[in-house]
Amino acid sequence: MVDITPEGTPNPNAVKFTLDRPATDKRSETFRAGSTSDDSPLGAKIFALDGVTNVFLTANFVSVTKEPDALWDELVPAVIEHIEAFYA
């Protein structure tokens, strides 16, 4: 099981999810409108959540940016669920 630690950032619409392993095997990946699931399968799953506007994967973390009216209380557990499923 992957260990995931969500952390706030200076941007209230972004949360950094630190992992106990690399988030990507590439240099970095960004998933946003117009990206295909081939660009980042994990990014595509997280981006499909209502309210998510951007997903950035690099080193050992995933950064998720949301729309201002989306709620972190709903998104954080959903993002963690997608990350856990991806690494299962």
N, C-alpha and C positions, 0 to 999 in steps of 0.2 A: 504494500500500500504506500502511496506517495504521501509525504508530509507536506502540508500546505499551510502557509501563514499569511493571512490577509493583513495588509498594512495600509494605513491612510497615506496620502500624499499631500503636497501643498495645494493641489487642485482638488476641490471637494467633489468633482465629478470623475475622479480617477482613483482606482485602488490597485495596489501592487500585490500580487499573489506570489510570495517567495516559495520555491519548491526545494526539495532535498535532492534534486537531480536537474540536469539540463532541460530547459523548456523547449529547446529546438536543437537539431543537429546541424543547423546552418548558422551563419553569422548572426542574423536576426530576421524576424518575419513581422510584417505588419498586415493586419487584415482589416479592411474597411470596405465601404460600398464600392462595388466594381471588382473586388478581388474574387478569385474563384476558389473553390474548396481545395483544388490542387495546390494552390499557393501555401495554404496552411490548414490542414484538416482540423486541428484543435481550434485554431483561430476562427474557422468557419462555424463550428459548433457553438462557441461562445458568442460570436457575432450574431447568430440567429436568435439569441435571447432578446425579448422585447426591451427596448431602451438602450441597448449597447450600440455605440457609435464607432468604436475603434478598439482593436486588440493588438497588442505589441508583445512579441515573444523574443526573449534573448537570454543568454547566460542561464541563470537559474530562476527566472521570474517571468510572470505574465502580467502585463499591465492592461487593465480594462477601463475604458472611458465610457461614461453613460450620458444620456440626455439629462438635462437639469431636472426634469420632472420624474424621472425613474427613481425608484427607491433601492438603496443599498441593502436594506433588510431583506428584500426579495432577491436581489441579484447575487449577493455574496454566496448564499447557499447553492444557488443554481450554477454559478461559475465553478465552485469547488466540486460539485457533483460531476460536471463535464470534465474537469481535469482528472478527477479520480477514475472516471470511466475510460478516459483516453489511455491512462497508464496501467489499467487493469489487465 
